[in-house]
Amino acid sequence: MSSLKLRLQEEGIESTMLDDLVHDAASRRASAINNDGMSSQLEYLEQCGVSDQEIADELGVSL
């Protein structure tokens, strides 16, 4: 267990108290991916397990 995790637990910090920080970090990552363009977006979606068909369906495009 990391020393930070132990210290936070000692202070009574619960995982829900990190929710906003996690959300902000994920939002920054999403913004960077979006700013990098379609190739990065598609690569990210593939890594997340989103299929080509799901993408096409969401965008109203037939494959």
N, C-alpha and C positions, 0 to 999 in steps of 0.2 A: 504494500500500500504506500502511495506517495506521501511524502512528509506534508505536502499541502493538504491532502485529503485528511490526514490525521489531525492536523492543526484546525481545519475547518470543523471537523467533528467534535473536537475538544471545545470549540466555541459555540457548539449547538447549531451550526449551520446545517440546513437540510437541503436536499437536492432541488426542491422547488424554489429555493432562494436563488438558484443559478439560472432559472428559466429565461429571464430577460436577457442575461448575458449570452446564453447559448443562442437565443433567437437573433440577437444583434450580430453575432459572429456568423451565423448561417446566412443572414441577409447580406452581409458584406461579401461573402463567398458567392452568393447568387448574383449579386450585382457585378462582380468581376467576371463571372462566367458569361453573363449577358453582354457585357461590354466587349468581350473577346469575339463575339459574333456566333454565327450559326454553327460552325464546326465545333466550337467549344460547348455550345448548348447541346448539340446532338450527342457529343461524347459523354457529357455529364448525364444526360437522360439515359443513355445506354448503360452507364455504370450503375445507375439507380434501378436498372431492370425494366425500364420503360421500353416497350417494343415499338418497332417501326409502325406497326398497325395502330397502336394506341396513339402515337403522334399524329399519324395521318387522320385518324378518326377525330381527334381533338381539333384539328385544323380544317376538317371538312374536305380532305383530299383523298382521292381514291388511289390505291396502289395497284 
